[in-house]
Amino acid sequence: MSEALLTLTILGSGTSTGVPVIGCSCPVCLSTRPENSRTRCSALLSWGGKNVLLDTSTDLRQQMLREGVRAIDAVLYTHTHADHVHGIDDLRAFNLTGGEAIPIFGSKETIALIRRNFGYIFEEDVEPGYRPRLVTREVAAPFQLFGETVRPLPLRHGGTWCLGYRIGPLAYLTDCSAIPAETERQLQGLEVLVIDALRFRPHTTHFNIPQALEVAGRLGARRTLLTHLSHEVEHLRDSAILPAGVEFACDGQQLTLNLGTKAATP
């Protein structure tokens, strides 16, 4: 018997503009602190020797090179906004090293939009050429992936829907402005919560920081990481006002959780 471990890497902790914002001369955008440099929001989960992406952000290539990632085995998509999807073409590099088509998972609506917006990837009547080789999987209920249960969790994102995901003691909830009661019931007993917290001021489609802190307080995770941060958040200054157990996510941040005891493979 051996302990199974889940590693979370925050690939990007920034909002759709990234930080620094092009053309902005605010103190955060001019900061030399590495914590204030934020690529577009994404994360990597690793367990059992497999690497699973949460979204393919606009900055995917930069993130993969920075973290030295050599293989991607699956992608979990939260929704189809550009900052979470438009790095999809860079998955082709992993086809070259792995040789297999990469399964991508998302809601029925998300998969349909990806197939429409990136139709060149999925055309069957032409030679594949130099493009990603992907297979789509619609998800609406918990499913098994590389020996673990993945729970898709519906979230409100303004007037649309988004998926969060729970794997073992970890939940990743980005781009959300409300959590349905049934989803909240599935978020009990967390060790780590990663949650959208755009800025201090209210926003129509994202939790602001006070709202994210309220949700985190209800869920009671041992550790909460606030992500999808705008350039209105200065890491050092604003960290001082966060409650114990809550922190701002940083690009490249990594932590490891225990998934429980597993039987050794013969």
C-alpha positions in Angstrom: 0.0 0.0 0.0 1.2 3.5 -0.7 -0.1 7.1 -0.3 -1.5 8.7 -3.5 -0.5 12.3 -3.9 -2.2 15.1 -5.9 0.0 18.1 -6.9 -1.5 21.4 -7.8 0.5 23.9 -9.8 -1.0 27.4 -10.3 0.0 28.1 -13.9 -1.7 31.5 -14.1 -3.4 33.6 -11.4 -4.4 36.6 -13.5 -7.6 37.8 -15.0 -8.3 38.0 -18.8 -5.9 40.9 -19.4 -3.0 39.4 -17.5 -0.9 41.5 -15.2 0.8 43.8 -16.1 -1.9 45.1 -18.3 -0.8 46.4 -21.7 -0.2 50.1 -21.6 -1.0 50.5 -17.9 1.3 52.4 -15.6 -0.4 51.7 -12.3 1.9 50.7 -9.3 1.0 47.0 -9.7 1.7 46.9 -13.4 5.0 48.6 -12.8 5.9 46.4 -9.9 9.1 44.3 -9.9 7.6 41.9 -7.4 7.2 38.5 -9.1 3.9 37.9 -7.2 2.4 40.8 -9.1 3.2 39.3 -12.5 0.2 37.2 -13.4 -0.5 35.2 -16.6 -4.0 34.2 -17.5 -5.8 31.9 -15.2 -5.0 28.2 -15.4 -3.7 25.3 -13.3 -2.1 21.9 -13.6 -3.1 18.8 -11.5 -0.7 15.8 -11.4 -1.5 12.4 -9.9 -0.5 8.9 -10.6 2.1 10.1 -13.1 -0.5 11.9 -15.2 -0.8 15.6 -15.9 -4.2 17.2 -16.2 -4.7 20.8 -17.3 -7.5 23.0 -16.0 -8.1 25.1 -19.1 -5.7 26.1 -21.9 -5.1 29.7 -21.2 -3.9 32.3 -23.7 -0.5 32.0 -22.1 -0.3 28.2 -22.2 3.0 28.0 -24.1 4.7 30.4 -21.7 3.4 28.5 -18.7 4.4 25.1 -20.0 8.0 26.3 -20.7 8.2 28.1 -17.3 7.2 24.9 -15.4 9.1 22.5 -17.6 5.9 20.4 -18.4 6.7 17.6 -20.9 3.4 15.8 -21.1 -0.3 16.6 -20.9 -2.7 13.6 -20.5 -6.1 15.4 -20.3 -7.7 18.8 -20.1 -10.7 19.9 -18.0 -12.4 23.0 -19.4 -14.3 25.3 -17.2 -15.9 27.4 -20.0 -15.1 28.9 -23.4 -14.1 32.5 -22.7 -11.0 33.4 -24.7 -8.5 33.6 -21.8 -9.4 30.0 -20.7 -9.4 28.4 -24.2 -7.3 30.2 -26.7 -4.1 28.4 -25.9 -5.6 25.2 -27.3 -3.4 25.0 -30.4 -0.3 24.7 -28.2 -1.5 21.2 -27.1 -0.1 20.0 -30.5 3.4 20.0 -29.0 2.2 17.3 -26.5 0.9 15.2 -29.3 4.4 15.1 -30.8 5.9 13.9 -27.5 3.1 11.6 -26.4 1.8 10.3 -29.6 -1.8 9.8 -28.4 -4.8 12.0 -28.8 -5.5 14.1 -25.7 -9.0 13.8 -24.2 -10.7 17.2 -23.3 -13.6 17.4 -20.9 -16.3 20.0 -20.5 -20.0 20.6 -20.4 -22.1 19.9 -23.4 -22.2 23.6 -24.3 -18.5 24.0 -23.8 -17.5 21.1 -26.0 -20.0 22.2 -28.7 -18.4 25.7 -28.7 -14.9 24.4 -28.8 -15.7 22.1 -31.7 -17.3 25.1 -33.6 -14.7 27.7 -32.8 -11.8 25.5 -33.5 -13.3 23.4 -36.2 -10.0 22.9 -38.0 -8.9 20.7 -35.1 -11.8 18.3 -35.5 -12.2 18.0 -39.3 -12.2 14.4 -40.3 -12.0 14.6 -44.1 -8.6 16.2 -44.3 -5.1 15.1 -43.4 -4.4 16.0 -39.7 -1.3 18.1 -40.5 0.3 20.1 -37.7 -2.7 20.6 -35.4 -3.7 19.2 -32.0 -5.2 15.7 -31.9 -7.9 15.9 -29.4 -11.0 13.8 -28.4 -13.9 15.4 -26.8 -15.8 14.2 -23.7 -19.0 15.8 -22.5 -19.4 15.6 -18.7 -22.5 16.3 -16.5 -21.8 14.0 -13.6 -18.8 12.6 -11.6 -16.4 10.5 -13.8 -13.3 8.4 -13.4 -10.0 9.8 -14.7 -6.7 8.0 -14.1 -8.0 6.3 -11.1 -9.6 9.3 -9.3 -13.1 10.7 -9.3 -13.5 14.1 -10.9 -16.6 16.0 -9.9 -17.8 18.7 -12.3 -19.5 21.5 -10.4 -21.9 23.9 -12.0 -21.3 27.6 -11.1 -22.9 30.8 -12.1 -20.7 33.2 -14.1 -22.9 36.3 -14.5 -25.7 35.3 -16.9 -23.9 32.1 -18.0 -22.7 28.8 -16.5 -19.2 27.6 -15.8 -17.8 24.4 -14.4 -15.6 24.1 -11.3 -14.0 20.8 -10.5 -13.3 18.7 -7.4 -10.7 16.0 -7.2 -10.4 14.5 -3.7 -9.8 17.2 -1.1 -9.2 20.0 -3.7 -11.7 22.2 -5.5 -11.0 24.7 -8.3 -13.6 27.3 -8.9 -12.7 30.0 -11.3 -14.9 32.5 -13.1 -17.9 32.5 -10.8 -20.3 34.9 -9.3 -22.6 32.5 -7.4 -22.5 28.9 -6.3 -25.8 26.9 -6.4 -26.8 25.2 -3.2 -26.3 21.7 -4.7 -22.7 22.6 -5.8 -22.0 24.0 -2.3 -23.1 20.7 -0.8 -20.5 18.9 -2.8 -17.8 21.3 -1.5 -17.8 20.2 2.1 -14.7 18.8 3.7 -12.1 20.4 1.5 -8.5 20.7 2.3 -7.7 23.3 -0.4 -10.1 25.7 -2.2 -9.0 27.7 -5.2 -11.6 30.4 -5.9 -12.2 33.4 -8.2 -11.6 36.7 -6.5 -11.1 39.4 -9.2 -10.7 42.6 -7.1 -12.1 44.4 -4.1 -14.8 46.4 -6.0 -18.0 44.5 -7.1 -18.2 42.9 -10.5 -21.1 41.5 -12.4 -19.6 38.1 -13.4 -16.9 37.4 -10.9 -16.7 37.2 -7.1 -14.9 40.1 -5.6 -12.5 39.5 -2.7 -15.1 40.1 0.1 -17.6 37.7 -1.6 -14.9 35.1 -2.1 -13.9 35.4 1.5 -17.5 34.9 2.6 -17.8 31.7 0.5 -14.5 30.4 1.8 -15.7 31.0 5.4 -18.8 29.0 4.7 -16.9 26.1 3.1 -14.2 26.0 5.8 -11.3 24.6 3.7 -8.0 24.4 5.6 -6.4 26.6 2.9 -7.9 28.9 0.4 -6.1 30.4 -2.7 -7.7 33.5 -4.4 -7.1 33.5 -8.1 -8.1 35.3 -11.3 -6.7 38.5 -9.8 -6.7 41.9 -11.5 -4.1 44.6 -11.4 -6.1 46.2 -8.6 -4.6 43.6 -6.2 -1.1 44.3 -4.8 0.2 41.1 -3.4 2.2 42.3 -0.4 -0.1 45.2 0.6 -3.3 43.3 0.3 -2.1 40.0 1.8 -1.9 41.7 5.1 -5.7 42.1 5.3 -6.6 38.5 4.5 -7.8 36.2 7.2 -5.7 33.2 8.4 -5.7 30.3 6.0 -6.4 32.5 2.9 -3.8 33.8 0.5 -3.5 35.2 -3.0 -2.4 32.6 -5.6 0.9 33.2 -7.4 2.1 32.0 -10.8 4.2 28.9 -10.3 2.9 28.2 -6.8 2.8 24.5 -6.0 1.3 22.3 -3.2 0.7 18.6 -2.7 -2.2 16.9 -1.1 -2.9 13.3 0.1 -5.5 11.4 -2.0 -5.5 8.5 0.4 -3.9 5.1 0.5 -3.9 3.0 -2.7 -3.0 -0.6 -3.3 0.3 -1.0 -5.0 0.1 -2.1 -8.7 1.3 -5.7 -9.0 
